[in-house]
Amino acid sequence: MERMIRSLKILLKSERVLIARELKLAFDRFQLVALAGLIAVFGLALLDVAAVFALQPYWGSSLSALAVGGANLLLALILIASAKSLSPGEEIEMVKEVRDMAITEIEEEVSRAQGEIVVLRDEARRFVRNPFDAFLPSILAPLFSTVVKGVTKRKKSAE
């Protein structure tokens, strides 16, 4: 039972670490995506205007606006791809292994306890069906030792 409680504690701690790490990872991803959005909306707005004005004499109004817009979308896609490429790290794999070991130990402890319950149930059935058989060994041992002591005392007193 101690092992089961220890395994449950390990399981809870590892789950807590996993959830905290996954939340941190999600928050980090969110920050990068939000940064990409801010860059796309505010930071590049002024650069867009400047680039359109710089390209307008060479390409005309429509092509220069199209080129600047395409560059903005490409930069935003690069930032989103880098946010998705973040991985949880090696420590998360270790915590998952510890969690799986704790679950395995809990399952073993439960199956062991289930086996003990089956044995106890069988003994209870045997006792209910024939209670004399259950008490017979505990009655015969003291009775036999008393008889042996009595016989040895008689032999000693007869000598």
C-alpha positions in Angstrom: 0.0 0.0 0.0 2.9 2.3 0.7 4.3 1.8 -2.8 0.9 2.6 -4.2 0.7 5.9 -2.2 4.2 6.8 -3.3 3.4 6.0 -6.9 0.3 8.2 -6.7 2.3 11.0 -5.3 4.9 10.6 -8.1 2.1 10.5 -10.6 0.5 13.7 -9.3 3.8 15.5 -9.2 4.8 14.4 -12.7 1.3 15.4 -14.1 1.7 18.8 -12.4 5.1 19.3 -14.0 3.8 18.2 -17.4 0.9 20.6 -17.3 3.0 23.5 -16.1 5.5 22.9 -18.9 2.8 22.5 -21.5 1.2 25.8 -20.3 4.5 27.6 -20.5 5.2 26.2 -24.0 1.7 27.3 -25.1 2.3 30.7 -23.6 5.6 31.0 -25.4 4.1 30.1 -28.7 1.3 32.6 -28.1 3.8 35.3 -27.4 5.6 34.6 -30.7 2.4 34.5 -32.7 1.2 37.7 -31.0 4.6 39.3 -31.8 4.2 38.2 -35.4 0.8 39.8 -35.5 2.0 43.1 -34.0 4.9 43.2 -36.4 2.5 42.5 -39.3 0.0 45.2 -38.2 2.1 48.1 -36.6 5.8 47.7 -37.4 5.5 46.9 -41.0 2.8 49.5 -41.7 5.4 52.3 -41.9 7.9 50.2 -43.8 5.1 49.3 -46.2 4.3 52.9 -47.0 8.0 53.7 -47.4 8.6 50.7 -49.6 5.6 51.4 -51.8 6.8 55.0 -52.3 10.3 53.8 -53.1 9.2 51.2 -55.6 6.5 53.3 -57.2 8.7 55.1 -59.7 10.1 51.7 -61.0 7.2 49.3 -60.8 4.1 51.5 -60.6 1.6 51.8 -57.7 0.0 48.3 -57.9 3.1 46.2 -58.3 5.0 48.0 -55.6 2.1 47.5 -53.1 1.8 43.9 -54.1 5.6 43.2 -53.6 5.5 44.9 -50.1 2.4 43.0 -49.1 3.9 39.7 -50.2 7.1 40.3 -48.2 5.0 41.1 -45.1 3.0 37.8 -45.5 6.3 35.9 -45.9 7.8 37.4 -42.8 4.6 36.6 -40.8 4.6 33.0 -42.0 8.3 32.6 -41.0 7.5 33.8 -37.5 4.5 31.4 -37.2 6.6 28.5 -38.4 9.2 29.2 -35.8 6.5 29.4 -33.1 5.2 25.9 -34.2 8.7 24.5 -34.2 9.2 25.0 -30.5 9.5 21.6 -28.7 8.9 20.8 -25.1 12.5 19.6 -24.5 14.2 16.5 -23.1 13.0 17.1 -19.5 9.4 16.5 -20.5 10.3 13.1 -21.9 11.9 12.2 -18.6 8.9 13.4 -16.6 6.6 11.3 -18.9 8.8 8.2 -18.3 8.5 8.8 -14.5 4.8 9.2 -14.8 4.5 6.0 -16.8 6.5 4.1 -14.3 4.3 5.4 -11.5 1.2 4.3 -13.4 2.7 0.9 -13.9 3.5 0.5 -10.2 0.0 1.6 -9.3 -1.4 -1.0 -11.7 0.8 -3.7 -10.2 -0.2 -2.7 -6.7 -3.9 -2.8 -7.6 -3.5 -6.3 -9.2 -1.6 -7.5 -6.1 -4.3 -6.2 -3.8 -7.0 -7.8 -6.0 -5.2 -11.1 -5.7 -5.1 -10.8 -1.9 -8.8 -10.0 -1.9 -9.5 -13.1 -4.0 -7.5 -15.3 -1.5 -9.3 -13.7 1.5 -12.6 -14.3 -0.2 -11.8 -17.9 -0.8 -10.7 -18.3 2.8 -13.9 -16.7 4.1 -15.9 -19.1 1.9 -14.0 -22.1 3.3 -14.5 -20.9 6.8 -18.3 -20.4 6.3 -18.6 -23.8 4.7 -16.6 -25.7 7.4 -15.5 -23.6 10.3 -14.1 -26.7 12.2 -11.4 -27.1 9.5 -10.3 -23.5 10.0 -9.9 -23.9 13.8 -8.6 -27.5 13.7 -4.8 -26.7 13.2 -4.9 -24.0 16.0 -6.7 -26.4 18.4 -4.6 -29.5 17.6 -1.2 -27.9 18.0 -1.6 -26.8 21.7 -3.5 -30.0 22.5 -0.7 -32.1 21.0 2.0 -30.2 22.8 0.1 -30.6 26.1 -0.2 -34.3 25.5 3.5 -34.6 24.7 4.4 -32.7 27.9 2.1 -34.9 30.0 3.6 -38.1 28.5 7.2 -36.8 29.2 6.3 -35.9 32.7 4.9 -39.3 33.4 8.0 -41.0 32.0 10.2 -38.8 34.2 8.1 -39.4 37.3 8.0 -43.2 36.6 11.8 -43.4 36.4 
